[in-house]
Amino acid sequence: MNPAIAMPDASPEVPPSQRRRGRLQLILILAIVIGPMILATAMYQWRFWVPETRSYHGELIGTGQSRADLGVVGADEQRWQLLVTVPAVCDEACKELIFLARQVHIGLNRDVSRAAHGVATAQPLTDDYDAQLQREYPQLARYQLELDAYNKAAGKAEGAQLWIVDPRGNLVLRYDATSKGKAILNDLRHLLKISQIG
């Protein structure tokens, strides 16, 4: 006859102090994982603890506006873009920004394929200037600019403006006609360096 095998009792009850310690550890792990995300979202939403210093030169567009919100019709560029918007007649400042957009694009060197340049106009360009652009700026994309949408989205921006647009069509930075090409190039290079898209 085999002796009966004794079955072990159910697992011993965990003492309350050990249970409390386990709960505290779980809460601590969740706080470490989720806490920074909640803090970052709150900082973005309510604009607190935002550093005063900045490393970019243009005006940061943090409103979630897109190229379409700006009134640019027909743009489907899937790369970073230097976009010049011209809400009125294309004057010397406008021509300077179009030239600057092309020069910054060329200045990207090995990253040139990751970006493009374009112009969105509310009024037709003069025949002479249009012919010059076709001859000298063959890669310049052209779009129509809806003035009503532009005036709502651009706010206090006056005259021709240069915008850096990400590959998803979001507006990132804005520059006016007084901006320097080197500053714009540095900003775009930095964006390309840290970008996970385009």
Residue pairs with C-beta under 8 A, 6 or more apart in sequence:
42 48
43 49
43 50
54 60
55 190
56 173
56 187
56 190
57 173
57 175
57 179
57 180
57 183
57 184
57 186
57 187
58 164
58 173
58 174
58 175
58 179
58 183
58 184
58 187
59 173
59 174
59 175
60 172
60 173
61 163
61 170
61 171
61 172
61 173
61 174
63 171
64 170
65 153
65 170
65 171
66 168
66 169
66 170
66 171
67 75
67 81
67 83
67 163
67 165
67 169
67 170
67 171
68 75
68 169
69 149
69 153
69 171
70 85
70 120
70 145
70 149
70 150
70 153
70 154
70 163
70 171
71 120
71 145
71 146
71 147
71 148
71 149
71 150
71 153
72 83
72 85
72 120
72 143
72 144
72 145
72 146
73 120
73 143
73 144
73 145
73 146
74 143
74 144
75 81
75 83
75 118
75 120
75 141
75 143
75 169
77 116
77 118
77 141
77 165
77 167
77 169
78 167
78 198
79 113
79 114
79 115
79 116
79 167
79 198
80 114
80 115
80 116
80 164
80 165
80 166
80 167
80 188
80 191
80 192
80 195
80 198
81 115
81 116
81 117
81 118
81 141
81 163
81 164
81 165
82 101
82 104
82 105
82 115
82 116
82 117
82 118
82 162
82 163
82 164
82 165
82 184
82 188
83 101
83 117
83 118
83 119
83 120
83 162
83 163
83 164
83 165
84 94
84 97
84 98
84 101
84 117
84 118
84 119
84 120
84 160
84 161
84 162
84 163
85 119
85 120
85 145
85 150
85 154
85 160
85 161
85 163
86 94
86 119
86 120
86 121
86 122
86 123
86 145
86 160
87 122
87 145
87 147
87 150
87 151
87 154
87 159
87 160
88 122
88 123
88 159
89 123
90 98
90 121
90 123
90 125
90 126
90 129
90 160
91 159
91 160
93 159
93 160
93 177
94 159
94 160
94 177
95 129
96 177
97 160
97 161
97 162
97 175
97 177
98 119
98 133
98 137
98 140
100 162
100 179
100 181
100 184
101 117
101 118
101 119
101 162
102 117
102 137
102 139
102 140
103 181
104 117
104 181
104 184
104 185
104 188
105 112
105 115
105 116
105 117
105 139
106 112
107 181
107 185
108 114
108 115
108 185
108 188
108 189
108 192
111 189
111 192
114 192
114 198
115 188
115 192
115 198
116 139
116 141
117 139
117 140
117 141
118 140
118 141
118 142
118 143
119 133
119 140
119 141
119 142
119 143
120 142
120 143
120 144
120 145
121 142
121 143
121 144
121 145
122 144
122 145
122 146
122 147
122 150
124 130
125 133
133 140
154 161
157 174
157 176
158 176
159 176
159 177
160 176
160 177
161 174
161 175
161 176
162 174
162 175
162 176
162 179
162 184
163 171
163 172
163 173
163 174
163 175
164 171
164 172
164 173
164 174
164 184
164 187
164 188
164 191
165 171
165 172
166 172
166 191
166 195
166 197
166 198
167 197
167 198
168 197
172 191
173 187
175 183
175 184
192 198
